[in-house]
Amino acid sequence: QLQVAESGGGLVQSGGSLRLSCTVSGFYLRYNRIGWFRQAPGKEREGITCIVSPDGSTYYVDSVKGRFTVSRDYAQSTGYLQMNNLKPADSDLYSCAVSDAGFLTADRDVCVGAEFYLAWGQGMQVTVSP
């Protein structure tokens, strides 16, 4: 059974850093895509980045480009989102999602499109204080 477990959320001051983790079990991480999404209360979920295996191609939305870095560890079946220079506007519920072996591309529409993912983590809160 495919399961996605997240960790790493929390409270940080503006300008600080957090690293989110997304561990996948019951699934071979080699050929798929891990995406990261965030959602504020009352707003639509926003896809912000993804990484494709095995070629490692990535995509970032402009609001996080240069501050966030997505990566993955095959041995640990884990994806990571390193978030630096965090701003209060980054305060959201963050989720990771895993695709199957179809659409192995970091094309924007696929990367940030929730419909292109197979399984989701439970979400974790990130709060950035001024």
N, C-alpha and C positions, 0 to 999 in steps of 0.2 A: 504494500500500500504506500502510495506516494505521500510523503509528509514534508512540510516545510516549516522549519523552526527558526525564529528570528531572535536576535539579542543585540544589546548595545545602545538602546535608546536611553534617554534621561534628560537631565537639566544641565545646561551649560551657559556660561556668560557669552555675550556678544564678542565675536572674535575668536572664540574657542573652537575646539575640535571634538568630534565624536566619530567612532567607527562602528558601523552597523554590520552585523553578520547574518547570513542566511544559509542554513545548513539543510541540505536535501537528503532524505533517506528514502529507500525503496525505489531509487531511480538512478540511472547512470548519467553522470553529469557531463559526459564527454561531448555529446552532440545536442546542444540545446542553447537556449538563451535565458539569461537571468535578467529580469527587469526590476527596477526600483520605482515605486510610486509614492506619492504623498497626497494627503487629503486634509483640508481644514474643515472644521465644523460648518455645515451648510453649503459647502462648495463641492464641485466635482473633483473626482480623483484625477490627479495629474501624473502622467508618466514623466520621469525626469532623466533616466539613463538606463542603458542596458549594456550587456556584454555578451558576445556570441562565442560559443565554443565549437570547434577547437581553435579557430583562427584569432580569437581575441579582439575582434573588431568591436568598437564601442560607439555610442552616440550619447550626447549630452544636450539637454535643452539649454538655451542661452542663460537662464537665470542661475544655473549651477556650474556652468562651464568655467574652468579655471580654479574652482574651489572644491569641487567634489571629484573623487576618483573611484571608478568601479573596477573591481578585480575579482579573480576567482582562483581557488585552489582545488585542483582535481583530486589530489590525494585525500583531502578532507571533505570533498563534496560540498564545498562552502563558497559562497560568494560574499564579497565585502563591498561596503560603500564607505569610503573615507571622506568625511565632511570637514573641511577646514574653513576658517574665517566665517563661521556661522553668524547669521544675522537673525534678529527677531522675526523677520518675515519667513524664515525657514522653519518656524515652529509649526509642526503638523504631525499627523499620524502617518508614519512611514511603513510601507509594506514591500516585501519582495515577492516576486512571482517567477515561476519557472515554466518554460515552454517545453514542447516535445521537439522532435527532430525536424519538424517542418519549418519552413521560413527561417532558415539559418542566415539571417541578415540583420544588420544594424540600421537598416533603412528607417528613417524617422517614424513613418506611420506604423510600422511593425513594432518598433522598439517601444513606443509609448502607447500602443493600442492594447487595452486590457483584454480585448477579445482574442489576442494572439498568445495568451498564456494559459497553461493547463492547471496549475495549482498555485495557491496563495498562502502566505504566512498569515499569522493572526494580527499583525500590525503592532507597532510600538511607538510610543509617544516621544517626540523630540521637542523640547521646549528651550528656547534661547531667550535669556533675560537681557534687557538693555544694559 
